[in-house]
Amino acid sequence: MSADLLGKVVVGRVKGFWGNQGAIRVETLTDAHSLFEPGSKLFLEDTLLTVEWMRWHRGDLVLQLNGLPARLESSQIRNSELTVLGSDLPHLSKDYYYHYQLLGLRVVAESGEELGNLTEIITTGAADVYVVHDDKNKELLLPAIAEVVKLVDVEHGFMVVNVMDGLR
């Protein structure tokens, strides 16, 4: 998920239409699938839509949205982002963050060394991997595990990490 400047958070990307009733196939960009339940409000571009029904089909989420203009061509909405207001996101427990909250954080080693900014998060089967770039665009990959990530301070815009042997 990523946030834009208006406080909206990207939660899905339209892959195209599904069937002949105007439903759409969606690549979800969140584990908070409750955001797609019937009655939920989503934005497609600047249009506010309501989820009528949802179902899973071969790994894709299929949504029927009330308010989706009927005459849209598949090419007009393919790759369009579905967003929600940040205030509509489920509250996460302590020490859990949405990706959009972490992207851009300044990353500092426990020694005080400035390592760069978190520019990307790679989702893997085990633990996420944080991609950090310094001012020379040198890349550092950090596993998002407790042994590495020591402190996250979203409010002040930084993260403190233990750069274990072999990570550089």
Salt bridges, closest charged atoms under 4 A:
GLU27 OE1 - ARG13 NH1 3.95
ASP46 OD1 - LYS8 NZ 3.73
ASP60 OD1 - LYS15 NZ 2.86
ASP60 OD2 - ARG25 NH1 3.22
GLU81 OE2 - ARG13 NH2 3.69
ASP95 OD2 - LYS94 NZ 3.56
GLU113 OE1 - ARG168 NH2 2.85
GLU114 OE2 - ARG106 NH1 2.72
ASP128 OD2 - HIS99 NE2 3.05
GLU139 OE2 - HIS133 NE2 3.23
ASP153 OD2 - HIS156 ND1 2.89
